[in-house]
Amino acid sequence: MQRQSQSSIPGTIERLFEGYTTLPDTYDEVFAESSAALPATPRLPFARVAQLLDLIGKDEVARAQALAEHALMQQGVTFSVYGDSRGTEKIFPFCLLPRLIAAADWQRLERGLQQRLRALGAFLDDIYGEQHILADNVVPADMVLGAAGYRPSLRGIKPPGGVRIHISGVDLIRDPAGTWRVLEDNLRTPSGVSYVVENRLMSKRMFPRVFDAARVHRVDHYPTRLAETLRSVSQLGVLRAFVSRAYDGPRARASARSGRRGRQGVLPHHARPAPRRRDLSPHRRGVPRSRRVQSR
């Protein structure tokens, strides 16, 4: 007689990680290497989180994922896909179970990222200044001077506060040995942080006990930190500086995200003026036109 599986017994929960095995030649952040004969064992920093998630069950996680995606679409947390016959607005790829990073790993990562960004700032200062790194042939001159993003007209110009990188988005991956690697540096107009904030709020709403147990670092203070950074380099001074975020109108993919930042009282937003207007200086919606916003 064939044995009835646990998941087919009425009233039982099919555990989330039941039968889970790690992928070969990859690094699994949560589980140590496993096989069909050796069940997956959570790594020590994530043992409690894995236990709580396992108790939720596969059906409940699937239901929560569908609810979260529906809520994100209704809230306008989307991006545009032009030329797609199925519609232009898509929700950003979202997983209720974010990638976990142990506190000790993050402390090392944070130090390395800060060092990297200081080095990148020094590199930009040099190529738009004395260009010693090019003269010494550390980096081939044609690689920099011939790059599409290089602006010769900015050479010799000092940015306010001496800051060239106000915000950065560094894409990280892990190789099969578990070593962190930088996939890409985004220094000019990095995007995506708002999705992190919205996704975190959604995940916490769906699985509050798991997040409490994991003691995850907060990310909802990002708009405040961004505003502080921009005010710190304002020529008007920190106390007199007025920070506002421009977007391309209500149909832009940043519209909903800009609106939420404004409702937080941190970064009020305004639509960029149409090109045909004579006065191209942006003004904050609801603020007298005499109050100008300095473009960044």
C-alpha positions in Angstrom: 0.0 0.0 0.0 1.4 3.4 -1.0 2.2 5.7 1.9 0.1 8.9 1.9 2.4 12.0 1.8 2.0 14.6 4.6 0.9 17.3 2.2 -2.0 15.2 1.0 -3.4 14.6 4.5 -6.4 16.9 5.2 -5.6 19.6 7.7 -1.8 19.4 7.5 0.6 22.1 6.2 3.1 21.4 3.5 6.2 23.0 5.0 7.9 25.6 2.9 11.3 24.0 2.8 10.1 20.4 2.7 12.3 18.6 0.1 14.4 21.6 -0.4 17.9 21.1 -1.9 20.6 23.6 -2.7 21.6 24.2 -6.4 25.0 22.9 -7.5 27.8 25.3 -8.1 26.0 28.1 -6.4 26.1 29.7 -2.9 22.9 29.4 -0.9 22.7 32.3 1.6 20.3 30.5 4.0 21.1 26.8 3.8 24.3 24.9 3.9 25.0 22.5 1.0 22.6 19.7 0.8 21.6 16.7 -1.4 18.7 14.3 -1.9 20.1 12.2 0.9 21.1 15.1 3.2 18.3 17.5 4.1 19.1 21.2 3.9 20.3 22.7 7.2 19.9 26.4 7.8 23.1 28.4 8.4 23.3 29.4 12.1 22.5 33.2 11.7 19.2 32.3 9.9 18.1 29.2 11.8 15.3 30.9 13.6 14.0 32.7 10.5 14.1 29.5 8.5 12.2 27.7 11.2 9.4 30.4 11.3 9.1 30.5 7.5 8.9 26.7 7.3 6.0 26.7 9.7 4.0 29.1 7.5 3.7 26.6 4.8 3.9 26.7 1.0 0.2 27.5 0.4 0.2 30.5 2.8 3.4 31.9 1.2 1.9 31.6 -2.3 -1.3 33.3 -1.1 0.7 36.1 0.5 2.9 36.5 -2.6 -0.3 37.0 -4.8 -1.8 39.5 -2.3 1.4 41.5 -2.2 1.7 41.7 -6.0 -1.9 42.8 -6.3 -1.3 45.5 -3.6 1.8 46.8 -5.3 0.0 47.1 -8.6 -2.9 48.9 -6.9 -0.5 51.3 -5.2 1.3 52.1 -8.4 4.7 50.5 -7.5 5.4 49.7 -11.1 7.7 50.4 -13.9 7.1 51.0 -17.6 7.6 48.5 -20.4 7.2 50.3 -23.6 6.3 48.3 -26.7 4.8 45.4 -24.7 1.4 44.6 -26.1 0.3 43.2 -22.8 0.4 46.6 -21.1 3.0 49.2 -20.2 2.8 49.0 -16.4 4.5 46.1 -14.6 5.2 45.6 -10.9 8.8 45.4 -10.1 9.9 41.7 -9.7 9.1 41.1 -6.0 9.8 38.2 -3.7 8.4 38.1 -0.2 11.5 36.4 1.0 14.4 38.9 0.6 18.0 37.9 0.4 19.4 37.6 3.9 22.8 38.9 5.0 24.2 38.1 8.4 25.2 41.1 10.6 28.9 40.1 10.5 28.8 39.9 6.7 27.1 43.3 6.4 29.6 45.0 8.7 32.4 43.9 6.4 30.4 44.8 3.3 29.6 48.2 4.6 33.3 49.0 5.3 34.3 47.8 1.8 31.5 49.8 0.1 32.4 53.0 1.9 36.0 52.5 0.9 35.0 51.8 -2.7 32.9 54.9 -3.0 35.6 57.1 -1.5 37.9 55.7 -4.2 35.4 56.4 -6.9 35.0 59.9 -5.7 38.7 60.5 -5.8 38.8 59.0 -9.3 36.2 61.5 -10.5 38.0 64.4 -8.8 41.1 63.4 -10.6 39.8 62.9 -14.1 37.9 66.2 -13.9 41.0 67.8 -12.3 44.7 67.2 -12.8 44.2 63.8 -14.4 47.2 62.2 -12.7 45.7 58.7 -13.1 45.7 59.2 -16.9 49.2 60.8 -17.0 50.6 57.8 -15.1 48.8 55.4 -17.4 47.0 53.7 -14.5 43.9 53.9 -16.6 44.2 54.3 -20.4 43.3 57.9 -21.3 41.3 57.0 -24.3 39.1 54.8 -22.2 38.1 57.8 -20.1 38.3 60.7 -22.5 36.5 58.7 -25.2 33.7 57.5 -23.0 30.2 58.7 -23.9 29.6 59.8 -20.3 32.7 62.0 -20.0 32.0 65.7 -20.0 35.2 67.8 -20.9 33.3 71.0 -20.2 33.2 70.1 -16.5 36.9 69.7 -16.1 38.1 72.1 -13.4 34.7 72.7 -11.9 34.4 71.9 -8.2 31.1 70.6 -7.0 29.3 72.2 -4.1 30.7 70.7 -0.8 33.3 68.8 -2.8 30.8 65.9 -3.2 30.4 64.3 -6.6 28.6 61.1 -5.5 25.6 62.1 -3.5 23.9 58.7 -3.7 25.1 55.4 -5.2 23.6 52.1 -6.1 26.1 49.2 -6.0 24.9 45.9 -7.5 26.3 43.0 -5.6 26.4 39.3 -6.4 27.9 36.2 -4.7 30.1 33.7 -6.6 29.8 29.9 -6.0 32.3 30.2 -3.1 30.2 32.8 -1.3 32.5 35.7 -2.0 30.8 39.1 -2.6 31.5 40.6 -6.0 30.5 44.1 -7.4 28.5 43.6 -10.6 27.9 47.3 -11.3 28.4 50.8 -9.8 25.5 53.3 -10.4 26.6 56.7 -9.4 24.9 59.2 -11.7 21.1 58.5 -11.3 20.8 55.3 -9.4 17.2 54.0 -9.1 15.5 51.2 -7.3 15.9 52.2 -3.7 12.2 53.2 -3.6 11.3 49.7 -4.6 13.4 48.4 -1.7 11.5 50.6 0.8 8.1 49.6 -0.6 9.0 45.9 -0.8 10.2 45.9 2.8 7.0 47.5 4.0 5.0 44.8 2.1 7.1 41.9 3.4 6.8 43.2 7.0 3.0 43.5 6.6 2.8 39.9 5.4 5.2 38.2 7.8 5.6 40.5 10.9 6.8 37.7 13.2 9.5 36.6 10.8 10.9 40.2 10.5 10.8 40.7 14.3 12.7 37.5 14.8 15.3 38.4 12.1 15.9 41.8 13.6 16.4 43.3 10.1 18.0 46.7 9.8 15.5 49.4 8.8 15.4 51.0 5.4 12.4 53.3 5.8 14.7 56.2 6.9 16.2 56.4 3.4 14.1 59.5 2.2 15.3 61.4 5.3 18.9 60.4 4.8 18.6 61.5 1.1 17.2 64.8 2.0 19.9 65.4 4.6 22.6 64.6 2.1 21.2 67.0 -0.5 20.8 69.8 2.0 24.4 69.3 3.2 25.8 70.4 -0.2 23.3 73.2 -0.9 24.9 76.6 -1.5 22.1 78.1 0.6 23.2 76.2 3.7 21.6 73.3 5.5 19.0 75.4 7.3 17.9 77.4 4.3 18.1 74.6 1.7 14.8 73.4 0.1 14.9 69.9 -1.4 12.3 68.7 -3.9 12.2 65.8 -6.3 11.3 66.3 -10.0 9.4 63.7 -12.0 8.0 63.5 -15.5 4.3 63.7 -14.7 1.6 61.4 -13.4 2.2 58.7 -16.0 5.9 58.5 -15.2 7.1 55.3 -13.4 8.4 57.5 -10.6 5.1 59.2 -10.0 3.7 57.0 -7.3 7.1 56.7 -5.6 7.5 60.5 -5.6 4.1 61.0 -4.2 4.7 58.7 -1.3 8.0 60.5 -0.5 6.1 63.8 -0.5 3.4 62.4 1.8 6.2 61.4 4.2 6.9 65.1 4.5 10.5 64.6 3.5 10.8 65.1 -0.3 8.0 67.1 -1.8 7.7 66.6 -5.5 6.9 68.5 -8.6 6.4 67.7 -12.3 9.1 68.9 -14.7 7.8 71.8 -16.9 7.0 71.1 -20.5 9.8 71.9 -22.9 7.8 74.7 -24.6 7.7 76.8 -21.5 10.0 79.8 -21.3 10.7 79.5 -17.6 12.4 76.1 -17.3 13.2 76.5 -13.6 11.2 73.9 -11.6 8.8 75.1 -8.9 7.3 73.0 -6.2 3.6 72.3 -6.5 1.7 74.4 -4.0 4.6 76.7 -3.2 4.7 80.4 -4.4 6.5 80.7 -7.7 9.1 83.0 -6.2 10.5 80.0 -4.3 12.9 78.3 -6.7 14.2 74.8 -6.5 17.9 74.4 -7.3 18.4 71.6 -9.8 20.8 68.8 -8.9 
